[in-house]
Amino acid sequence: MSPRQPPEPVHLVKHRRDRALKALVEGVPYIGFMGIAFDRRGDELTAVLPYDEKHIGNPYLPALHGGAIASFLEVSAIMELSFQMLWDDIESGRLDAAALSADALPRLPKTIDFTVDYLRSGLPRDAYARARVNRSGRRYASVHVEAWQDNRQRLFAQATGHFLMPLPDGPAE
């Protein structure tokens, strides 16, 4: 019987996860344009949309534009789904985290449909979103996203999206 291998040091796992997330975010220029950032704690991603005047739709209220909110939620869903997919590929050895860059990433899931529920006005301040993958198979995934500002229990928007998953060895159809 061979001796049991010691667990991998936590700092190496964290470094791989951070590198994978950074490459994923840099691979989507729209994320940079919107100013969206991601806070990773363990395997959980929280998307952050910092307040920016360009996100205001109605300056008289003022309130966030519905399109900016929908984009924020959709980006959050795609990034959660992609990060899970990417992380599985890295952990299984199909991808090398050290070789990841914005130009050398697997294909992202394609949106089939995306439904947003606007629950209240988005105020002129930072917004946060967290996505939950309900189902992810070889060809299809379903994701739910919730967005809040000051209070996690007081959502201002939520969404459900369905996505076509990319083929393992090629582009999504």
N, C-alpha and C positions, 0 to 999 in steps of 0.2 A: 504494500500500500504506500503510495507516494504522499509526501507531506502536503497539506493543504496550502494553497497559495494565499498570501495575505491579501486583504482587500486593497484595491487601488486607492492611493491617497486622494482625499477629497479635493485638494487644490487642483489636481490634474483633471478631475471630472468637471469642476467649475470652469476651468480654463477652456476645455473643449466646448462646453455649453455656451459660454460667452462668445467664443470665436465663431461658432455656428450661427448664433443669433446675429452677431455683427455682420457677417457675410450676407445673411438673408436680408437684413434691413438695408444694407448698402446696395443690394442687387435690385431694389425697387426704387427708382428715383422719385416717384410720387410721394413716398413716405417722407423723404427729405423736404420736398416742396411743402407738404402740409405741416412739417415740423413735428411729426409723431415720433415719440421715443417709446422704448419698451423697458420695463423694470422686470427683471427675472429673479424670482425667489424660488429656488429648487426647480421644480418642473412647471411652475405657474408663471404665466406672463400677464403683466398688466400694461395695457397700452396707455400712453399719456399724450393728450392733445393740449399743449400749452396754449394759453390764451394768446390770440393774435388778432389784430384788427381786421385782417383779411378774411377771417372766419365769420364775421358779423354779417347777417343777412338783413336785419331790420335795425337800423341805427337809432330809431326812435324809442325802442323798448330798452335797451338793445338786446338782441337775441342772436344766438348762433344760427347760421344758415342751415336749412334742412339738408342741403347737398353736402355741406362740410360734415354734418353729423353722420349722414349715411355713408360717406366715404370713410370716415373714422371707424365706424362699426364694421364695414366690409374689410378694410385693411386689417383690423384686429382679428377678425375671423380667419382670414387667409393666412396671417402670420402664425396664429395658434396652430392651425392645421398643418402648415408647412414646417413649423418648428418640430412638432411631434413626428412628422414623417422624416425629416432630416435627422433628428436625434436617433430614431430607430435605425436608420441607415448607418449612422456613425457607430452606434453601439454594436451593431451586428458585424461591422467590419467592411460593409459595402462601400462606405465613403471614409476618406481620411480627413479628419478635422483640420489638420495642418495644411492640407492642399486646398481648402475652401477659400474662395474669393468671390467678389461680386460678379465676376465674369464666368465663374466655373461652378454654377449651382444647378441642381436638378430643376426641372420644370415645376412651376407653381400650379396649384389647382386652379381650374377655370370655374367662374361663377355660372351656375345654371339659373338660379333665381335668388333674389334677396329681398326680403320683406322687412320694412322698418316700421316700428310702432313709436310714434313721437308722443311721449307721455306728458311732457310739460316743456316749456321753453328752456332752451339751453342758455344759461346766464353767461355774461362776459367774464369768464374765469376758466381755469384749467379744468379739463374733463378727463375722466378715466374710464377704461373699458376692460372687461375681462370676458373671454370667450370660452365656451365649453363645447367640446366635440361630443355630440350625441351618438354619432355612428360614423365610422370610417372604414370603408372596405377597399377592395382593389380598384373599383371604378367610381365609387360614389361616396360622398360624405355629407353629413348634416351637422350644422354648427349653430349654437345659440349664443348671442352676445348681449351683455348688459352694460349700460353706460350710466355714470353718475358724476356728480361734481363734488359737493361738500359732504354728502352723507351716502354711504354705500347702500343704505336701505331705501333711499329716495331716488329711484332711477328717473332719468329724464328721457331715456330712449332705450329700446331693446330691438333686437332683430333676430331673424332666423334665415339662414342661408343654406343652399344646397350646392354642392360643388362636384365637378367632374375631376376625378383624380388623374394625374398624369400616368401614362404607361411606365412601367419600371425601366425599360430600355429605350425610351423615346419620348417624343412630345405627346401632349394630351391631344385627343381628337376634338 
